[in-house]
Amino acid sequence: MNRRFALAVAAIALLAVSAGCLGYATGGGEVTNETLDAEPPHGYDFDTDRDAAFNLTTDARYTVVYAVDDREEIRLYRQTPYAGDQPLEFEAFRYRYPDGEVITGSEFRARGGEIERTTDETWIRFADDMSGGKAAFAGAGSPRRFSMRAYVEGSYAVTLPPQFSTEVPIVGHVSPRDHAVETVGDRDRIVWEEVTSGSVVVQSYREGDLVVFGVILVIGAVAAVAGTLYFRRQLEALRQRRRDLGLGVYEDDDDDDGLL
């Protein structure tokens, strides 16, 4: 039995090592031009004055616009508890030059830019004539729990979908704490003037959900009270049966902290 177990462990280890080597040999998987040229879920806000501006939607999608400035590259990755760093996956890449010209991902590559995925990260590298522009892409992310690494330093903004908020504690949470909330039309926008490291985290809720949470709390409270009353009645009935049987239950049993 021990020998079979050892062989099984060795086989699993061999498969894991082989998969890792294959991943490195293939560069972690290519980001295709079809993926980069896909249509974004909505137009990108290239006019933002933030270094990183996220726009969340109710269909669990987000878009982001990064200010390139004089950066040569941006490293995009997600940290996982067991597998280490993993490449950030995205689509619908667009780059806008300072003069307003917007190009797709395949055009970005054709003009000297690079988008490369390894087993640990995804790299966006800009050509020499691309400083001062803006890069944008779309990915998967829920407004109820949105978290993103601070890949660039500077000011950040996260715009919530309509009727979503973070005001009520417990169901609403924002990190880092030094933020402000702006109202843009019918939407809340969380802004940070300076983010240098870590992650931005926004846990929001639909305002109509508060009614549901309230009903759940009321039901829970009623159930707790009803359960307590039922238990006390059952306990009193049991004591009465013991009295009737003469099993030594006395009047001061009510002060015995609930023990029979």
C-alpha positions in Angstrom: 0.0 0.0 0.0 2.8 2.4 0.9 4.6 1.6 -2.4 1.5 2.3 -4.4 0.9 5.6 -2.6 4.5 6.7 -3.2 4.2 5.8 -6.9 0.9 7.8 -7.1 2.5 10.9 -5.5 5.5 10.6 -7.8 3.2 10.4 -10.8 1.3 13.5 -9.7 4.5 15.4 -9.1 5.8 14.5 -12.5 2.7 15.7 -14.2 2.8 19.0 -12.3 6.5 19.6 -13.2 5.8 18.6 -16.8 2.8 21.1 -17.0 5.0 23.8 -15.5 7.8 23.2 -18.0 5.3 23.2 -20.9 3.9 26.4 -19.7 7.3 28.1 -19.6 8.2 26.6 -23.0 5.0 28.0 -24.6 5.3 31.4 -22.9 2.3 30.8 -20.7 -0.2 31.0 -23.6 -0.4 33.6 -26.4 -2.7 36.6 -26.3 -4.2 36.4 -29.8 -5.0 39.4 -32.0 -8.6 38.3 -32.1 -8.8 38.6 -28.3 -7.1 42.0 -28.3 -9.3 43.3 -31.2 -12.6 42.2 -29.6 -15.2 44.9 -29.2 -15.3 46.4 -25.7 -18.5 46.1 -23.6 -18.8 49.9 -23.9 -16.8 52.9 -24.9 -13.6 53.7 -23.0 -13.3 56.9 -21.1 -10.0 58.1 -22.6 -10.8 61.6 -21.3 -10.3 60.7 -17.7 -7.7 62.6 -15.7 -6.9 59.6 -13.5 -3.8 57.4 -13.8 -6.1 54.4 -13.6 -9.9 54.6 -14.1 -12.1 51.6 -13.8 -15.8 51.4 -14.9 -17.8 48.5 -13.4 -21.0 47.1 -14.9 -23.8 44.9 -13.6 -22.9 42.1 -16.1 -19.7 41.4 -14.1 -17.5 43.2 -16.5 -15.1 46.1 -16.1 -13.1 48.4 -18.3 -10.0 50.3 -17.3 -8.0 53.1 -18.8 -4.3 53.6 -17.8 -2.3 56.7 -18.4 1.0 55.6 -20.0 3.0 58.8 -19.4 6.6 57.9 -19.8 6.2 54.2 -18.8 8.0 51.6 -20.9 5.9 48.7 -19.7 3.1 47.6 -17.4 3.2 44.2 -15.6 -0.3 42.7 -15.0 -0.8 39.8 -12.6 -3.0 38.4 -9.9 -1.8 36.9 -6.7 -3.3 33.5 -5.7 -2.9 31.8 -2.3 -1.6 28.5 -3.7 -0.5 28.9 -7.3 1.5 32.2 -6.8 1.3 35.0 -9.4 -0.9 34.3 -12.4 -1.2 36.4 -15.5 -4.1 38.9 -15.7 -6.4 38.0 -18.6 -8.2 40.7 -20.6 -9.5 41.5 -24.0 -10.5 44.4 -26.3 -7.2 46.2 -25.9 -7.0 49.8 -27.3 -4.3 52.4 -27.3 -4.9 56.1 -27.8 -2.1 58.4 -28.9 -1.8 61.9 -27.4 -3.2 63.3 -30.6 -6.5 61.3 -30.1 -5.8 58.4 -32.6 -7.1 55.1 -31.2 -5.7 51.8 -32.4 -6.6 48.2 -31.7 -4.3 45.5 -30.2 -3.1 44.1 -33.5 -2.3 47.6 -34.7 -0.5 48.3 -31.4 1.7 45.3 -32.1 2.2 46.3 -35.7 3.5 49.7 -34.6 6.1 48.3 -32.2 4.1 47.6 -29.0 4.2 44.2 -27.3 1.6 42.3 -25.4 3.0 39.1 -24.0 1.7 36.5 -21.5 4.0 34.3 -19.4 3.1 31.8 -16.7 3.3 34.5 -14.1 2.2 37.8 -15.7 1.0 39.6 -18.8 3.3 42.4 -20.1 2.3 45.5 -22.0 5.4 47.1 -23.5 5.1 50.4 -25.3 7.1 51.6 -28.4 9.3 54.7 -28.1 6.7 56.9 -29.8 3.9 55.9 -27.5 4.7 57.9 -24.4 2.0 60.2 -23.1 -0.8 58.0 -24.5 -3.4 55.8 -22.8 -4.0 52.1 -22.7 -7.4 50.5 -22.2 -8.8 47.0 -21.9 -11.8 45.0 -20.5 -12.0 42.0 -18.2 -14.2 40.1 -15.8 -15.0 41.7 -12.4 -18.1 41.9 -10.2 -19.1 45.3 -8.7 -20.2 43.4 -5.5 -16.6 42.5 -4.9 -14.0 44.1 -7.1 -10.3 43.9 -6.4 -7.3 45.0 -8.6 -3.6 45.3 -8.0 -2.1 48.8 -8.2 -0.1 48.2 -11.3 0.7 51.9 -11.8 1.3 54.6 -9.2 -0.9 57.7 -9.1 -4.6 58.6 -8.8 -7.3 56.0 -9.1 -11.1 56.0 -9.7 -13.7 53.2 -9.7 -17.1 54.0 -11.0 -19.9 51.8 -9.8 -23.0 50.8 -11.8 -26.2 52.8 -11.3 -28.0 52.3 -8.0 -24.9 50.7 -6.4 -23.3 52.1 -3.2 -20.7 51.5 -0.5 -22.1 53.7 2.2 -23.5 51.1 4.6 -20.7 49.3 6.6 -20.4 45.5 6.5 -22.2 45.2 3.1 -20.1 48.1 1.7 -16.3 48.3 2.0 -13.5 50.3 0.3 -9.8 50.0 0.6 -7.5 52.0 0.8 -9.5 54.0 3.3 -8.2 57.5 2.3 -10.8 57.8 -0.5 -13.6 60.1 -1.5 -17.0 59.4 -3.2 -18.2 61.5 -6.1 -21.6 61.5 -7.7 -21.4 61.4 -11.5 -25.0 61.5 -12.9 -26.7 58.5 -11.2 -23.5 56.7 -10.3 -21.1 56.7 -7.4 -17.4 57.1 -8.2 -14.7 56.2 -5.6 -11.5 58.2 -6.0 -8.0 58.0 -4.5 -5.6 60.8 -5.1 -2.5 58.7 -4.6 -2.1 54.9 -4.7 1.4 53.6 -4.6 1.1 49.9 -3.9 -1.2 47.0 -2.8 -4.7 46.7 -4.3 -7.8 48.8 -4.6 -10.8 46.9 -3.2 -14.5 47.9 -3.6 -17.3 45.9 -2.1 -20.6 47.4 -3.1 -24.3 46.6 -3.0 -27.4 47.5 -5.0 -29.4 49.9 -2.9 -32.5 47.7 -3.3 -30.6 44.9 -1.6 -30.8 46.7 1.7 -34.5 45.8 1.9 -33.7 42.2 1.4 -30.9 42.4 4.1 -33.4 44.0 6.4 -36.1 41.3 5.9 -33.4 38.6 6.5 -32.4 40.3 9.7 -36.0 40.6 10.9 -36.7 36.9 10.0 -33.6 35.9 11.8 -34.5 37.9 14.9 -38.0 36.5 15.0 -36.7 32.9 14.5 -34.3 33.4 17.4 -37.0 34.8 19.8 -39.4 32.0 18.8 -36.7 29.4 19.3 -35.9 30.7 22.7 -39.6 30.7 23.8 -40.1 27.2 22.4 -37.1 25.9 24.3 -38.2 27.5 27.6 -41.7 26.0 27.2 -40.3 22.6 26.5 -38.0 22.9 29.5 -40.8 24.0 31.8 -43.0 21.0 30.5 -40.1 18.6 31.3 -39.8 20.1 34.8 -43.5 19.7 35.4 -43.4 16.0 34.3 -40.6 15.4 36.8 -42.6 17.1 39.6 -45.6 14.9 38.7 -43.4 11.9 39.0 -41.8 13.1 42.3 -38.3 13.0 40.9 -37.0 15.7 43.3 -37.7 18.9 41.3 -38.0 21.8 43.7 -39.4 25.3 43.3 -35.8 26.8 43.4 -35.0 24.9 40.2 -35.9 28.0 38.2 -32.6 29.5 39.5 -30.4 26.6 38.4 -29.2 28.4 35.3 -31.3 26.2 33.0 -29.9 22.8 34.2 -32.2 20.0 35.1 
